[in-house]
């Protein structure tokens, strides 16, 4: 079991003129949403991208929503998000332990149009830094496979938040309302992320997690851990 740490790792400096202005450390200013849910989700009005956009507006947070209907547009959306130097990138789609689906996937097809984790993390290796936080509104969005894939590349989010199993759309909407309210009130930092996860696990479901990058150990730490109480330490 690993001990608690008491400081957020230092973010890398922006290293390209194509990227937007530097973020204000700890302050939540802008969230970029990429919605790539299935057409059926939009038809039934259960895609969480637009719902999250309204939640953010109600909280006084500036959201930017993009619909990514295929792989090419998903790539473009990630590039725009990193160039905009958004604090949080919110990805709303479907997923499993191996990666994410894209809007034009044929469900249960053997020829998916999505991204496996290794290819997904490659989308963030452009000229600009990854967002501070990556919120994965997708089943298995906080999978250990995603954390491992990001740990092997140079550019990665400091915090990844999501579920470790399949969840209903309503669960994600409830979770993100709690998460963004915390971030708006107390800023983006480890303690606030932990309090938000405690809220989400208590109110929504206990299979939500974050992965936070630790520069000293050069790996992601998980919270909550595998214990049944919420005063457990961050774990590998």
C-alpha positions, 0 to 999 in steps of 0.5 A: 500500500502506497502512502498519501502524497501531498502535492500535485506534480508540476505540469510540463510547460507549453512547448509550441506556439500553436497551443493556447495560453497556459492554464491557471494552475488548479482553476477550472476554466474550460471543459471540452466535450467530445460526444461520439455516442451511437446514433440510437443514444442521440435518438433516445436522448440519452447521450451524456455529452449535451446533458453534461454541457447543460450541467456545466453551463448551470455551474458557470463553467465554459463548455465546448461540445463537439460531435465526433461521428467517425474516427477522423472527426474524433482525431480532429476533436482531440487535436482541437481540445489540446490546442485550446489548452482546456483544463478537462477533456470529457469523452462521452462514448461507449467502451470496454476494457480494450478501448472505446467505440465511435459513433459509426461503429456497428454494434456487436460487429467484428469490424469496430471503428473505434480506438484501442487504448494504445491508439487512443493515447497516441492521439494526445502525442501532438505538439500540445500537452494533454489536458490536466484531467481526462473524464471518460464517460464510457464503460470501463473508462477508468480501466487499468489498460488505459492507465498502462497505455498512457504511462508508456507515452510522453504526454498524458493527463494528470488525472483520469476519471471514469468507471471500471465496469459497465454503467447506465447513462444516468449513472454517468450524468449523476457522477459528473454533476458531483464531479464538476461541482467539486472542481468548480468550488475547490479547483483541480487538485488531488484532494478535490478529486478524492472528495469527488470520488468519495461523493460519487462512490457513495451516491452513484456506484462504488466502481468509479475510480481515478488514476493520478500520475505520480512523477516521483514513482513514474506511474499512475496511482488509483483512488479509491483502492481495493479496500472497502473504506474510503480512507484507503491510500492511493494504490498502484 
